[in-house]
Amino acid sequence: GARIFRYRKRRLTRELIVRRPQLKLTIDHTVEAYFAALCSLGISKTIIPPIMYIPEPARKFADGYFVSRGLDGKAIIAICPGARHEEKTWPSNYYRDHALKLLENPGRAVLLISSAGDGIPDRLGIEHDRICHVNDLALLEVAALLARCRLAVTNDSGLMHLANAVGTRVVSIFGPTH
């Protein structure tokens, strides 16, 4: 018959981490918890981070994109304010405030990445020559742009995982979901 394997969600511990930070509790990363459930099957618990290789045409696209906008040589920070679920989104005006702070440094530029359906205002309503907004690119083009960024600031979203897979450091903001 079928066997069921479950991972320990540790809901109480997660709740205490949020509500009682002074207790200094920790839990395993979710990926580690998933693998722990499979150990009894003899599956290795070795965790290999995802890696996405960017093909040469997409890399050339990204190079040209930043050069054509005069941003080559800038420390480019990606801001990715969209997410599939509304409760997973940090409000876009917070991202706007963050972008404005980043742009105070003349060595930085902001790449805003969204989907047409996200409802994100064009360039977050910021008129500045060091902010670009893309929302209609193919996946490999977005990946190539993210790979050129120094950092990506995201919600819990697909772009968070994509930035991680191309080797870009990520700061992710998680909302009140499970």
C-alpha positions as CSV (number, residue, x, y, z in Angstrom):
1,G,0.0,0.0,0.0
2,A,0.9,3.6,-0.2
3,R,3.0,5.2,2.5
4,I,2.6,8.8,3.6
5,F,5.5,10.9,4.5
6,R,5.0,14.3,6.3
7,Y,7.4,17.0,7.4
8,R,7.2,18.6,10.8
9,K,5.7,22.1,10.3
10,R,6.5,23.1,13.9
11,R,3.7,25.7,13.9
12,L,3.9,26.4,17.6
13,T,7.7,27.1,17.4
14,R,7.2,29.3,14.3
15,E,4.5,31.2,16.2
16,L,6.7,31.7,19.2
17,I,9.6,32.9,17.0
18,V,7.3,35.7,15.8
19,R,5.5,36.5,19.1
20,R,8.4,35.9,21.6
21,P,11.7,36.8,19.8
22,Q,13.4,37.1,23.2
23,L,13.3,33.2,23.4
24,K,15.8,33.1,20.5
25,L,14.2,29.9,19.0
26,T,15.2,28.6,15.6
27,I,13.7,26.1,13.2
28,D,15.2,24.3,10.1
29,H,14.8,25.9,6.7
30,T,11.7,24.7,5.0
31,V,13.8,22.8,2.4
32,E,15.6,21.0,5.2
33,A,12.3,20.0,6.8
34,Y,11.0,18.6,3.4
35,F,14.2,16.6,3.0
36,A,14.0,15.3,6.6
37,A,10.7,13.6,5.7
38,L,12.4,11.7,2.9
39,C,15.4,10.5,4.8
40,S,13.6,7.3,5.8
41,L,13.5,6.4,2.1
42,G,17.3,6.7,2.0
43,I,17.2,9.9,0.0
44,S,20.2,12.1,0.6
45,K,19.6,15.3,2.6
46,T,22.3,17.1,0.6
47,I,20.7,20.4,-0.4
48,I,21.9,21.8,-3.7
49,P,20.9,25.4,-4.3
50,P,19.2,26.1,-7.6
51,I,21.4,27.4,-10.4
52,M,20.1,29.0,-13.6
53,Y,22.6,29.5,-16.5
54,I,21.9,32.5,-18.7
55,P,22.4,31.8,-22.5
56,E,24.6,34.2,-24.4
57,P,21.8,36.1,-26.3
58,A,20.1,36.9,-23.0
59,R,23.4,38.1,-21.5
60,K,24.0,40.3,-24.4
61,F,20.4,41.7,-24.1
62,A,21.1,42.6,-20.4
63,D,24.4,44.2,-21.2
64,G,22.8,46.3,-24.0
65,Y,19.8,47.2,-21.8
66,F,21.9,48.8,-19.1
67,V,24.4,50.5,-21.5
68,S,21.5,52.0,-23.6
69,R,20.1,53.6,-20.4
70,G,23.5,54.9,-19.2
71,L,23.5,52.6,-16.2
72,D,26.5,50.5,-17.1
73,G,28.9,50.6,-14.1
74,K,26.2,51.5,-11.6
75,A,25.3,49.3,-8.7
76,I,21.9,48.2,-9.9
77,I,19.4,47.2,-7.3
78,A,16.3,45.2,-8.5
79,I,13.0,46.0,-6.9
80,C,10.4,43.3,-7.5
81,P,7.1,44.5,-5.8
82,G,4.7,42.0,-7.3
83,A,3.4,38.6,-6.0
84,R,0.7,36.3,-7.0
85,H,-1.2,36.7,-3.7
86,E,-2.1,40.1,-2.4
87,E,-1.3,39.2,1.2
88,K,2.3,38.4,0.1
89,T,2.9,41.9,-1.2
90,W,4.6,44.7,0.7
91,P,2.8,47.9,-0.3
92,S,4.2,49.5,-3.5
93,N,4.5,52.9,-1.7
94,Y,7.0,51.3,0.7
95,Y,9.0,50.0,-2.3
96,R,8.8,53.6,-3.7
97,D,10.2,55.0,-0.4
98,H,13.0,52.4,-0.5
99,A,13.8,53.2,-4.2
100,L,14.0,56.9,-3.4
101,K,16.5,56.1,-0.6
102,L,18.6,54.0,-2.9
103,L,18.7,56.7,-5.6
104,E,20.2,59.2,-3.1
105,N,23.5,57.5,-3.8
106,P,24.7,58.5,-7.3
107,G,26.5,55.2,-7.8
108,R,23.2,53.3,-7.7
109,A,20.4,52.6,-10.1
110,V,17.1,50.9,-9.6
111,L,15.6,48.2,-11.9
112,L,11.9,47.8,-11.2
113,I,10.6,44.5,-12.4
114,S,6.9,43.7,-12.4
115,S,4.1,42.0,-14.4
116,A,1.6,44.0,-16.3
117,G,-1.1,42.7,-14.1
118,D,0.6,43.6,-10.8
119,G,-0.9,47.1,-10.8
120,I,2.5,48.6,-10.0
121,P,2.7,52.3,-11.0
122,D,5.2,53.0,-13.8
123,R,8.6,53.5,-12.2
124,L,6.7,53.6,-8.9
125,G,5.8,57.2,-9.8
126,I,9.4,58.2,-9.6
127,E,10.8,60.6,-12.2
128,H,14.6,59.9,-12.2
129,D,17.1,59.0,-14.8
130,R,18.5,56.0,-12.8
131,I,15.3,54.0,-12.5
132,C,14.0,51.7,-15.2
133,H,10.8,49.7,-15.2
134,V,10.3,46.4,-17.1
135,N,7.1,44.4,-17.1
136,D,6.9,42.7,-20.5
137,L,10.1,40.7,-20.9
138,A,10.6,37.0,-21.4
139,L,11.8,34.9,-18.5
140,L,15.4,34.5,-19.8
141,E,15.7,38.3,-20.3
142,V,14.5,39.0,-16.8
143,A,16.9,36.4,-15.5
144,A,19.7,38.0,-17.4
145,L,18.8,41.5,-16.0
146,L,18.6,40.1,-12.5
147,A,22.0,38.4,-12.9
148,R,23.5,41.8,-13.5
149,C,22.0,43.3,-10.3
150,R,24.0,43.7,-7.1
151,L,20.8,42.9,-5.0
152,A,17.2,42.1,-5.5
153,V,14.5,43.3,-3.0
154,T,11.4,41.2,-3.4
155,N,8.2,39.8,-2.0
156,D,7.8,36.1,-1.5
157,S,7.5,35.6,-5.2
158,G,8.8,33.8,-8.3
159,L,11.2,36.7,-8.9
160,M,12.7,36.0,-5.5
161,H,13.5,32.4,-6.5
162,L,14.7,33.5,-10.0
163,A,17.1,36.1,-8.5
164,N,18.5,33.4,-6.2
165,A,18.9,31.0,-9.0
166,V,21.0,33.4,-11.1
167,G,23.3,34.2,-8.1
168,T,22.0,37.6,-7.1
169,R,21.7,38.3,-3.4
170,V,18.1,38.7,-2.2
171,V,16.3,40.5,0.5
172,S,12.8,39.1,0.7
173,I,9.9,40.6,2.6
174,F,7.4,38.0,3.8
175,G,3.8,38.8,4.7
176,P,1.3,37.2,7.0
177,T,0.8,33.9,5.2
178,H,1.3,30.3,6.2
